[in-house]
Amino acid sequence: MTAVLLHDYASRAAESRPDATALAMDDERMTYAELDRLSGRLAAQLVDAGCRPGDRVGLLVPKRPSAIVAIHGVLRAGGVYVPLDAESPPQRLGRIVTSAEPRLLLAVPEAAERLDALADTMALPPVWSVETDAIAGARVRSERTRADWDVDAPPPDVRIAPHEAAHLLFTSGSTGEPKGVVITHGMVTAFVDWAVGYFGTRASDRISGHPPLHFDLSTFDIYATFKAGAELHLVPPTLSVDPSALAALIRDRELTQWFSVPSALTYMAKFDAVGQDDFPALERLLWCGEVLPTPVLAKWMRKLPHVTFTNLYGPTEATIASSYHTVPEVPRDETEPVPIGVPCAGEELLVLDEQLQPTPDGEIGDLYIAGVGLSPGY
């Protein structure tokens, strides 16, 4: 049996539920059939242009349906996508591009000014536009637009092994310098398989896509949704500064799952954007990436007694999360931190001393997850 790769989730959903909504954002919706068709055509163009398995492709594309098409097009060509944060300072963005060494960049027209700034300091690879309009900066112009690859073309038949890279994520690390973390297909599918089973994700789910695409939490949103054949509702970045708008999106889109960093939850709680027994369709609320203050969690749980609350924990290097804790009831002692819980399937948590030996019960050491050392204090 052929091993499952990340892009297979959407392709299989396109076969079984072609007319079902895969992506939604603002007034735009995209079906699984459309996602499959467009990503297949882009993949064909990439292969025709000389992209080979393992080649890296930079994505200077904000979170929108066309970005998800670009991601899947790169994967179907056997490539490795590198999501770039257009809001990063030019120097940091330049260091990331230099380190990633992409064969080409996929960008949107509004990225022209940023591309021009990069071209002032480095030699850029070829640039393609993922929109109908071309990139038309003073110095950088796109070689191809979506009009070029939005034509009938059979998708390439490129298969790689699950241990091959799927994407390259850059974190600041402990030094503040961009650090590339290679994430393989198998690393993500292992977590997604566990998570879909544990949370009971199904085709009728409507799932939030809150994190930016250069943040590893987004990979859970994308691939768990597509594995289940559900709907992914991308959250516009502009809503992050408006807690009432975030709450309205959960309510109006009738989301069944919300997943974000705790700061978004704290923000909505601070401004009382959530009413008593609000979000009747919501079933699961998940968070990861930071500490969620226990008083904030207690407030949410009192407001939404019908919702299940789960804390996920883990570093980018260990892929999304390595442990989980579903909170059984409203915390009675709000001074106690929320536990990080128990290992996800296939993971192991070790607390080690300075000599990297297991510590006795009750002693504090450093937490190690799958060989990745973390400082205590989460």
C-alpha positions in Angstrom: 0.0 0.0 0.0 1.3 3.4 -1.0 2.4 5.6 2.0 0.2 8.6 2.7 1.7 12.0 2.0 0.3 15.3 3.2 -1.3 16.3 -0.1 -3.0 12.9 -0.3 -5.6 14.0 2.3 -7.1 16.7 0.0 -6.8 14.6 -3.1 -8.7 11.7 -1.4 -11.4 14.1 -0.2 -11.7 15.4 -3.8 -12.4 11.9 -4.9 -15.0 11.1 -2.2 -16.5 14.6 -1.7 -15.6 16.8 -4.7 -18.3 19.4 -4.2 -17.8 19.8 -0.5 -16.3 23.0 0.8 -12.6 22.6 1.6 -11.7 26.3 2.3 -13.6 29.4 3.3 -12.5 32.9 4.0 -14.6 36.0 4.0 -16.9 35.6 0.9 -14.6 33.1 -0.9 -15.2 29.4 -0.9 -13.2 26.6 -2.6 -14.4 23.0 -3.0 -12.2 20.0 -2.8 -12.5 19.5 -6.5 -11.3 23.1 -7.1 -8.4 22.7 -4.7 -7.3 19.4 -6.3 -7.6 20.8 -9.9 -5.7 24.1 -9.2 -2.9 22.5 -7.1 -2.5 19.7 -9.7 -2.0 22.3 -12.5 0.4 24.3 -10.4 2.4 21.1 -9.7 2.6 20.4 -13.4 3.9 23.9 -14.1 6.5 23.5 -11.3 7.8 20.2 -12.7 7.8 21.6 -16.2 9.9 24.5 -14.9 12.5 22.1 -13.6 11.5 21.6 -9.9 12.6 18.3 -8.6 11.8 16.3 -5.5 13.4 18.1 -2.5 13.6 21.5 -4.1 12.5 24.3 -1.8 9.9 26.8 -2.9 9.3 30.0 -0.9 5.8 31.2 -0.3 5.4 35.0 0.1 1.6 34.6 0.3 -0.7 35.8 3.0 -3.2 33.4 4.6 -5.9 32.9 1.9 -7.2 30.0 -0.2 -4.6 30.7 -2.9 -1.9 30.0 -0.3 -3.3 26.6 0.4 -3.4 25.9 -3.3 0.3 26.9 -3.5 1.2 24.7 -0.6 -0.4 21.7 -2.2 1.0 22.4 -5.6 4.5 22.4 -4.2 3.9 19.2 -2.3 2.4 17.5 -5.3 5.5 18.4 -7.3 7.6 16.7 -4.6 8.9 20.0 -3.3 9.4 21.5 0.1 7.4 24.6 0.8 8.9 27.4 2.9 6.2 29.8 4.3 7.6 33.3 4.6 6.2 36.1 6.8 5.8 39.2 4.7 5.6 41.3 7.9 9.1 40.2 9.0 11.8 42.9 8.9 13.6 42.9 5.5 16.9 41.8 7.0 15.4 38.8 8.7 13.4 37.9 5.6 16.6 38.1 3.6 18.4 35.8 6.0 15.7 33.2 5.7 15.6 33.3 1.9 19.4 33.0 1.9 19.3 30.1 4.3 16.4 28.3 2.6 17.9 28.6 -0.9 14.6 28.2 -2.7 14.5 27.3 -6.4 11.7 29.9 -6.9 9.4 32.1 -4.9 5.6 32.1 -5.2 4.2 35.5 -4.2 1.2 37.8 -4.5 1.1 41.1 -6.3 1.1 43.1 -3.1 4.4 41.6 -2.2 6.1 43.6 -5.0 7.5 46.2 -2.7 9.0 43.7 -0.3 10.5 41.7 -3.2 12.1 44.9 -4.5 13.6 45.6 -1.1 15.0 42.1 -1.0 16.4 42.4 -4.6 18.4 45.4 -3.3 20.4 43.2 -1.0 20.5 39.8 -2.7 20.0 37.9 -5.9 16.5 36.5 -5.9 15.3 33.2 -7.5 12.6 33.3 -10.2 9.3 34.8 -8.9 5.8 33.5 -9.8 2.5 35.1 -9.0 -0.1 32.9 -7.4 -2.8 35.4 -8.4 -4.2 36.4 -11.8 -2.2 39.7 -11.8 1.5 39.6 -12.2 4.0 40.8 -9.7 5.0 44.2 -11.1 7.6 45.9 -8.8 10.2 48.3 -9.9 12.9 45.6 -10.2 11.1 42.3 -9.7 8.5 41.0 -12.1 6.9 37.6 -12.0 7.9 35.0 -14.7 4.4 33.4 -14.5 1.0 34.2 -13.2 -1.9 32.1 -12.1 -3.2 32.5 -15.7 -0.3 30.5 -16.9 -1.0 27.5 -14.7 -4.8 27.8 -14.6 -5.0 25.7 -17.8 -5.8 22.1 -18.4 -2.7 20.0 -17.5 -2.5 16.6 -15.9 -1.0 16.6 -12.4 2.4 15.0 -12.2 2.8 11.6 -10.7 5.5 12.4 -8.2 5.8 10.1 -5.1 8.4 10.5 -2.4 9.0 8.7 0.9 7.2 9.8 4.1 10.6 10.6 5.7 11.3 13.2 3.0 10.8 16.9 3.9 7.4 18.5 3.4 8.1 22.0 4.7 10.8 24.2 6.3 9.7 26.4 9.1 11.9 29.1 10.5 11.8 30.0 14.2 13.9 32.5 16.1 15.3 29.9 18.4 17.1 31.1 21.6 19.5 33.4 19.7 17.0 35.5 17.8 18.5 34.3 14.5 16.2 32.5 12.0 16.6 28.7 12.5 15.1 26.4 9.9 13.3 23.3 11.1 12.7 20.5 8.6 9.3 18.8 9.0 8.7 15.6 7.1 5.5 14.2 5.7 5.6 11.4 8.2 6.1 13.6 11.2 2.9 15.5 10.4 0.8 12.5 9.4 1.7 10.7 12.6 0.3 13.6 14.7 -2.7 14.1 12.4 -3.6 10.5 12.6 -3.5 10.6 16.4 -5.4 13.9 16.6 -8.2 13.1 14.2 -8.8 9.9 16.1 -8.6 11.5 19.6 -10.7 14.5 18.8 -13.1 12.6 16.6 -12.8 15.0 13.6 -15.4 14.3 11.0 -16.5 15.6 7.6 -19.2 17.8 9.1 -16.7 19.8 11.2 -16.0 23.4 10.5 -12.5 24.1 11.8 -10.7 27.4 12.4 -7.5 28.4 10.7 -6.3 31.1 13.1 -2.4 30.8 13.1 -0.3 32.3 10.3 1.0 29.8 7.8 4.6 30.2 8.9 3.6 29.0 12.4 3.6 25.2 12.9 0.1 25.2 14.5 -1.4 25.9 11.0 -0.3 22.5 9.8 -2.6 20.8 12.3 -5.5 23.0 11.0 -4.9 22.2 7.4 -4.1 18.5 7.3 -6.4 17.3 10.1 -9.3 19.2 8.3 -8.5 17.7 4.9 -8.0 14.2 6.3 -11.5 14.3 7.6 -12.9 16.0 4.5 -14.1 18.9 6.7 -14.2 22.7 6.1 -11.2 24.9 7.0 -12.3 28.4 7.8 -9.2 30.7 7.5 -9.3 33.5 10.0 -8.3 36.9 8.4 -5.3 38.3 10.2 -7.0 41.6 10.6 -9.5 40.1 13.0 -6.7 39.3 15.5 -6.9 42.9 16.7 -10.7 42.8 17.2 -11.9 40.4 19.9 -15.5 41.0 19.1 -14.9 40.1 15.4 -13.1 36.9 16.4 -16.0 35.9 18.5 -18.5 36.8 15.8 -16.6 34.6 13.3 -16.8 31.6 15.6 -20.5 32.3 16.1 -21.5 33.2 12.5 -19.5 30.4 10.8 -20.8 27.9 13.4 -17.3 26.6 14.0 -17.1 23.2 15.7 -13.4 23.5 16.6 -11.3 26.5 17.6 -7.5 26.2 17.8 -5.2 29.1 18.6 -2.5 30.5 20.8 -3.7 31.4 24.3 -3.2 35.1 23.7 -6.2 35.1 21.4 -8.3 33.5 24.1 -7.1 35.9 26.7 -7.9 38.8 24.4 -11.5 37.7 23.9 -11.9 37.0 27.6 -10.5 40.4 28.6 -13.0 42.3 26.5 -16.0 40.0 27.4 -16.5 39.1 23.7 -17.9 35.7 24.7 -21.4 35.5 26.1 -22.9 32.9 28.4 -23.6 29.6 26.5 -22.2 31.3 23.4 -21.1 29.4 20.2 -23.7 26.6 20.4 -22.1 24.8 17.5 -18.6 24.8 19.1 -17.5 21.4 20.4 -13.8 21.6 21.0 -11.5 24.5 22.0 -7.7 23.8 21.8 -4.7 25.9 22.5 -0.9 25.6 22.1 2.3 27.6 22.0 2.0 29.6 25.2 0.8 29.3 28.8 -3.0 29.9 29.1 -3.6 31.6 32.5 -5.8 29.4 34.6 -8.2 32.2 35.5 -8.8 32.8 31.8 -9.4 29.1 31.2 -11.9 29.0 34.1 -13.7 32.0 32.7 -14.0 30.3 29.3 -15.2 27.0 30.8 -17.9 28.7 32.9 -19.1 30.6 29.8 -19.1 27.4 27.6 -20.0 24.4 29.6 -20.9 22.4 26.5 -17.3 22.7 25.1 -14.3 20.4 25.6 -11.0 22.2 26.4 -7.6 20.7 25.6 -4.1 22.0 26.2 -1.5 20.9 23.6 2.2 21.3 24.2 5.4 20.8 22.3 8.1 22.5 20.3 8.2 23.0 16.5 11.0 20.4 16.2 8.7 17.7 17.6 5.9 18.7 15.2 2.9 20.7 16.5 2.5 19.0 19.9 3.9 16.1 21.9 1.5 16.1 24.9 -2.1 16.9 25.6 -4.4 17.5 28.6 -8.1 17.7 28.3 -9.4 19.6 31.3 -12.0 17.6 33.1 -13.8 20.4 35.0 -13.5 24.1 35.8 -10.3 24.5 37.8 -11.0 24.9 41.5 -7.7 26.4 42.3 -7.0 29.2 39.8 -3.4 29.6 41.1 -2.4 26.2 39.8 -1.0 26.0 36.2 -2.8 23.9 33.6 -0.9 20.6 33.2 0.8 19.8 29.9 -0.6 16.3 30.3 0.5 13.0 28.8 2.3 12.1 25.6 0.5 11.9 22.3 0.7 8.5 20.6 4.3 7.7 19.6 5.8 10.4 21.8 7.7 10.1 25.1 8.2 12.8 27.8 11.4 12.7 29.9 12.4 15.0 32.8 16.2 14.9 33.0 18.8 16.4 35.3 21.9 18.3 34.3 23.6 15.0 33.5 20.7 14.0 31.2 19.6 11.4 33.6 15.9 10.9 34.7 15.0 12.8 37.8 13.2 11.3 40.7 9.6 12.0 41.1 8.9 15.4 42.5 12.2 17.0 41.4 12.5 19.7 38.7 14.7 19.2 35.7 14.7 19.9 32.0 11.9 18.5 29.9 12.9 16.6 26.8 10.5 15.6 24.1 11.7 13.2 21.3 15.3 14.3 22.0 14.5 18.0 21.9 15.7 19.9 25.0 13.4 22.5 26.5 14.0 24.9 29.4 11.7 24.4 32.4 9.0 26.9 33.2 6.3 26.4 30.6 
